[in-house]
Amino acid sequence: LGVGVPEIADRFIGRQHGPYRIVRAIATGGMGSVYLGERTANTFHKIVAIKLLRPSVAGPQLLARFHLERQVLADLDHPGIARLIDGGSTQEGLPYLIMEYVQGMPIDRYCDEKRLAIEERLALFLEVCEAVSYAHQNLVLHRDLKPGNIFVDRSGRPRLLDFGIAKVLEPGPGGRDSDATLLGLRPFTPRYASPEQVSGGRMTTASDVYSL
């Protein structure tokens, strides 16, 4: 998701979803928006990220994609991947995700602002590779690896974000994408997409390696 404030932001500011309240918009993309949220229950306070599907595109195809992302995140538990905390549906029936809020910046910007040496950049990159490898071991293909989806948090740890177009792979060597698209959807980021992703071919873990 790219940084920006969606047109629908004001409509959701202040909304309550379970014990969490939407505070402000922090990012938006073609399929959904991400908001800063806070837990309002009296037991404890927690800042989170709340991801909502955009109402104007909430058809059966993207609803299926969103539900897949929620299940993918629920199955992943790695320090290099932002954690899923909770999920549900709004009064309008739109699904939402309650995610760990990662305070930091995109990995390329972090490297430049910190003026990291080549060795330091490679060490950071290897941590990203470990997180992606973990996802692959759990038969999950990210399919949208790019600097904007890899934040470095305040402790200096890279964190993998946004599994919005992830795919669960078939078991077996290399883990093949069981189908090239979901109901005809084929979203990707051209600058980082693998050749088979651009052409609509069958993807394997090698596709994420290309993006890395």
C-alpha positions in Angstrom: 0.0 0.0 0.0 1.3 3.4 -0.9 1.3 6.3 1.5 -1.7 8.6 1.1 -5.1 9.5 2.5 -8.0 7.8 0.7 -11.1 9.7 -0.3 -13.2 7.5 2.0 -11.0 8.2 5.1 -13.3 10.5 6.9 -16.1 8.1 6.7 -14.3 5.6 8.9 -12.4 7.9 11.3 -13.7 7.3 14.8 -15.4 4.0 13.9 -15.3 1.2 16.5 -14.4 -2.4 15.4 -14.6 -4.6 18.5 -12.4 -3.1 21.1 -10.4 -1.1 18.5 -11.2 2.5 17.3 -9.9 4.0 14.0 -7.8 7.1 14.6 -6.6 8.2 11.2 -5.7 7.0 7.7 -2.0 6.1 7.2 -2.0 4.4 3.7 -4.2 3.5 0.8 -4.0 1.2 -2.3 -6.1 0.0 -5.1 -7.9 -2.7 -3.0 -7.9 -1.2 0.5 -6.8 1.3 3.1 -4.8 1.0 6.3 -5.6 3.1 9.4 -3.9 3.7 12.7 -6.1 2.3 15.4 -6.1 2.0 19.2 -7.6 -0.4 21.7 -10.1 1.4 23.7 -11.0 -1.3 26.3 -10.2 -0.4 29.9 -8.0 -3.4 30.4 -5.0 -2.1 28.4 -4.0 0.3 25.6 -2.5 -0.8 22.3 -1.8 0.9 19.0 -2.5 -1.2 15.9 -2.9 -1.0 12.2 -6.4 -1.6 10.8 -6.8 -2.7 7.2 -10.2 -2.3 5.5 -11.2 -3.4 2.0 -12.3 -0.4 -0.1 -16.1 -0.4 -0.3 -16.2 0.6 -4.0 -14.2 -2.6 -5.0 -15.7 -5.0 -2.4 -17.0 -7.6 -5.0 -16.8 -11.4 -4.6 -13.3 -11.5 -6.1 -11.6 -9.1 -3.7 -13.6 -10.4 -0.8 -12.1 -13.8 -1.5 -8.6 -12.3 -1.8 -9.0 -10.4 1.5 -10.2 -13.5 3.3 -7.2 -15.4 1.9 -4.8 -12.7 3.2 -6.4 -13.0 6.7 -5.9 -16.8 6.8 -2.4 -16.6 5.4 -1.4 -14.1 8.1 -3.1 -16.2 10.8 -0.9 -19.1 9.8 2.4 -17.2 9.9 4.4 -16.6 13.1 7.9 -15.1 12.5 9.7 -12.0 14.0 10.3 -10.7 10.5 6.6 -10.7 9.5 4.0 -8.3 10.9 1.6 -10.2 13.0 -2.1 -10.6 12.6 -3.9 -9.7 15.9 -7.6 -10.0 15.1 -10.1 -9.7 12.3 -13.8 -9.4 11.6 -16.4 -7.5 9.6 -17.8 -4.0 9.7 -21.5 -3.2 10.0 -21.6 -3.0 6.2 -20.1 -6.5 5.9 -16.6 -5.3 4.9 -13.8 -7.5 6.3 -11.0 -5.9 8.3 -7.7 -7.0 9.7 -6.2 -5.9 13.0 -2.5 -5.9 12.5 0.6 -5.2 14.5 1.6 -1.6 13.9 5.2 -1.4 12.6 6.7 2.0 13.4 9.6 2.5 10.9 10.3 3.3 7.3 10.7 1.4 4.0 14.0 -0.5 3.8 15.5 1.5 0.9 14.8 4.8 2.7 16.2 3.4 5.9 19.4 2.3 4.3 19.9 5.7 2.6 19.1 7.8 5.7 21.3 5.7 7.9 24.0 5.7 5.2 24.5 2.0 5.6 27.6 0.4 4.1 27.2 -2.4 1.6 27.9 -5.1 4.3 25.2 -3.6 6.5 22.7 -3.5 3.7 23.4 -7.1 2.9 23.0 -8.1 6.5 19.6 -6.4 6.5 18.7 -8.1 3.2 19.6 -11.5 4.6 17.0 -11.0 7.4 14.4 -10.3 4.8 15.4 -13.5 3.0 14.9 -15.4 6.2 11.3 -14.1 6.6 10.5 -14.9 3.0 12.1 -18.3 3.3 9.8 -19.0 6.4 6.8 -18.0 4.4 7.9 -20.4 1.6 8.3 -23.2 4.1 4.7 -22.6 5.1 3.7 -22.7 1.4 3.0 -19.0 1.1 4.1 -17.0 -1.9 4.1 -13.2 -1.2 4.0 -12.0 -4.8 4.5 -8.3 -4.0 8.0 -8.0 -2.5 9.2 -4.4 -2.8 10.8 -1.8 -0.5 7.4 -0.3 0.3 6.3 -3.6 1.8 9.4 -4.1 3.9 9.7 -1.7 6.8 12.6 -1.5 9.2 11.3 -0.9 12.7 12.8 1.2 15.5 15.0 -1.7 16.6 16.5 -2.0 13.2 14.7 -5.2 12.3 13.2 -5.5 8.8 9.5 -6.5 8.9 7.6 -8.0 5.9 4.2 -6.4 5.3 1.1 -6.7 3.1 0.2 -10.2 2.0 -2.7 -8.8 0.0 -1.9 -10.7 -3.2 -0.2 -13.7 -1.5 -0.8 -17.2 -2.8 -0.9 -20.5 -0.9 1.3 -22.9 -2.9 0.9 -26.6 -3.7 2.9 -28.9 -1.6 6.0 -30.4 -3.2 9.5 -29.3 -4.5 9.6 -25.6 -5.2 6.0 -25.0 -4.2 4.0 -24.2 -7.4 1.2 -21.6 -7.5 -2.0 -23.8 -7.9 -3.4 -21.2 -10.3 -2.0 -18.1 -11.9 -4.9 -15.9 -10.8 -7.8 -15.7 -8.4 -11.0 -15.5 -10.4 -9.2 -13.5 -13.2 -7.3 -11.2 -10.8 -3.6 -10.6 -11.6 -2.3 -7.7 -9.6 1.4 -7.0 -9.4 4.0 -4.2 -9.1 5.7 -4.0 -12.6 9.1 -2.8 -11.3 9.5 -5.8 -9.0 7.3 -8.5 -10.6 8.9 -11.7 -12.0 8.6 -12.4 -15.8 6.1 -15.2 -15.2 4.0 -12.9 -13.0 3.8 -10.3 -15.7 2.9 -12.9 -18.4 0.4 -14.7 -16.2 2.4 -17.9 -16.1 2.6 -20.3 -13.2 4.6 -19.0 -10.3 6.9 -20.8 -7.9 9.0 -19.6 -4.9 11.6 -18.6 -7.6 9.2 -15.7 -8.4 9.7 -14.2 -4.9 13.4 -14.8 -5.2 13.4 -12.8 -8.5 11.6 -9.9 -6.7 14.1 -10.0 -3.9 
